[in-house]
């Protein structure tokens, strides 16, 4: 298809949102990170603002779509050096048409190159993207993930969970730890504090507090987001945020307090989350990443305890401003 027969739409008021949703629902590689629900959760956020790019034919047929979130830190100095665009899934196009994909990528790059220091595309499993993205000077990185199948009955699934994890879950239950769903705005403050505390301690970026308001509540209302917490009485010990779309559950964030280890709350939380997702008819639990191959990673070891299969994926990185990227790494390490 010739480029002159295509156009890009970036304004939500020019979109038929229902058609967008149906396009993602019916595309075999369409996931939550392509959906209008994802875009809407972040479209008003100043420090984590979503952008979408949709390609249409001259007959107004939707041919491809991508959603990208532009992140930056709230701190004024760090804000300048932390400007980055993240696509949690690669673009999707009708019939994986290479011309559409090339047109879509060109539109994204032209729009983002003056807004961010770099652009990263994650969770890629389609090898046909590699040659095209290299033409746009993306660098490829291998990355692991872990997927737990949920099609079997839960007793069969439980047999694949390592005995130590099952034992810790039983220990948590004996200590009166219980897992329950979190769906009220008033409870989201504790969720934010737990996630923020962990991510700050390990030097990783986290979502701004404002997202835990209307953005999260909209996703919860639409049943795209489930938040499960492990509690000791009213004390939140650990929490997991899970995105639900089509037949897949996607582990978005997980965090635990120091007490969570003492009470073995994390193992119980994962097992009960798998049970919950299966009860909702979902057929796979996606851990959302398991680190770099051949590099020891404690989080990967934890995730592998729960019976999933480790798979290899790709991430792609394009530097728009290499000098700022290198300088930013030093600036963002500082407290």
Secondary structure, 3 states (H helix, E strand, C coil): CCHHHEEEECCHHHCCHHHHHHHHHHCCCCCHHHCHHHHHHHCCCCCEEEEEEEEEECCCCEEEEEEEEEECCCCHHHHHHCCEEEECCCCEEHHHCHHHHHHHHHHHHHHHCCCCCEEEEEEECCCCHHHHHHHCCCEEEEEEEEEEECCCCHHHHHHHCCHHHHHHHHHHHHCCEEEEEECCHHHHHHHHHHHHHHHHHCCCCCCCHHHHCHHHHHHHHCCCEEEEEEEECCEEEEEEEEEEECCEEEEEEEEECHHHHHCCHHHHHHHHHHHHHHHCCCCEEECCCCCCCCCCCHHHHHHHHHCCEEEEEEEEEEECCHHHHHHHHHHHHCC
